[in-house]
Amino acid sequence: MTPPVFIFVGHSNSGKTTLIERLIPKLTAKGLRIATVKHAHHKVHLDTEGKDSWRYKNAGAALSMLVTTNALQLVADVDEKRDPTQLARRFLDEADMVLAEGFSHAPGPKIEVLRRALGKPPRCEIGSGLIAIATDCPDVYPELPHFSLDDHETLADFLLKYKPNS
């Protein structure tokens, strides 16, 4: 079964990573196994040239997994855009909840992180999956639930109680 996926969107430096980082301990304290997925807009090297898994990928393997005594890393070819729900279904079924960062155009419930100091409008519009906003701008999308940028406990409770189409 696919765990629920919540997508955190916002402009660069709005605080998405920090918010997710601070939500994780609140959710794990409630007994949940949390997985995260981050979308990067730039190319990132996920493997070290010359190492075994790099050699397998370089030889043509579509997927290569490195497993150690306490962790694993998967490097896979991606020919098409993936949304966080597809990724959760395929790779993260051991999680109770997935917190995704970026993916502003992907389908799914979104929480916008909007900081007044950036002076930018929201990235998402009502109707694009936006279910809440974490912000210091009370006048933006007043019809949505608003959370303070540092009220991690209340936002964690909201995510736990959220039901699609509610």
Residue pairs with C-beta under 8 A, 6 or more apart in sequence:
1 93
2 85
2 88
2 89
2 93
3 35
3 88
3 92
3 93
3 95
3 96
3 97
3 98
4 97
4 98
4 109
4 159
4 162
5 37
5 84
5 85
5 88
5 97
5 98
5 100
5 108
5 109
6 97
6 98
6 99
6 100
6 108
6 109
6 110
6 111
6 159
6 162
7 84
7 100
7 101
7 102
7 103
7 104
7 106
7 108
7 109
7 110
7 111
7 129
8 16
8 19
8 20
8 99
8 100
8 101
8 102
8 110
8 111
8 112
8 113
9 16
9 102
9 103
9 104
9 110
9 111
9 112
9 113
9 123
9 124
10 16
10 112
10 113
10 114
10 115
10 123
11 114
11 118
11 120
11 123
13 115
13 118
14 113
14 114
14 115
14 118
15 113
15 115
15 134
15 149
16 101
16 102
16 113
17 38
17 101
19 113
19 134
19 149
19 152
19 155
20 36
20 99
20 101
22 150
22 152
23 99
23 152
23 155
23 156
23 159
24 34
24 36
24 99
26 152
26 153
26 155
26 156
27 34
27 97
27 156
27 159
27 160
28 34
30 156
30 160
32 96
32 97
32 160
33 94
33 95
33 96
33 97
34 95
34 96
34 97
34 98
34 99
35 88
35 92
35 94
35 95
35 97
35 98
35 99
36 98
36 99
36 100
36 101
37 84
37 87
37 88
37 92
37 98
37 99
37 100
37 101
37 103
38 100
38 101
38 102
39 84
39 100
39 101
39 102
39 103
40 102
41 102
46 73
46 75
47 53
47 54
47 57
47 64
47 75
48 54
52 66
53 64
53 65
53 66
53 73
53 75
54 64
56 64
57 64
57 75
57 77
62 76
62 77
63 74
63 75
63 76
63 77
64 74
64 75
64 76
65 72
65 73
65 74
65 75
66 72
66 73
66 75
74 91
83 103
83 106
83 107
83 108
84 98
84 100
84 103
84 106
84 108
85 106
85 107
85 108
88 95
88 98
92 98
97 159
100 106
100 108
104 110
104 123
104 124
107 129
108 129
109 129
109 131
109 162
109 164
110 124
110 128
110 129
110 130
110 131
111 130
111 131
111 132
111 133
111 134
111 147
111 155
112 122
112 123
112 124
112 130
112 132
112 133
112 134
112 135
112 141
113 133
113 134
113 135
113 149
114 120
114 122
114 133
114 134
114 135
114 136
114 137
114 140
115 135
115 136
115 137
115 149
116 135
116 136
116 137
122 130
122 133
122 140
122 141
124 130
126 141
126 143
126 144
130 141
130 144
131 144
131 145
131 162
132 144
132 145
132 146
132 147
132 155
132 158
133 140
133 141
133 144
133 145
133 146
133 147
134 146
134 147
134 148
134 149
134 155
135 146
135 147
135 149
136 148
136 149
138 146
145 158
147 154
147 155
147 158
148 154
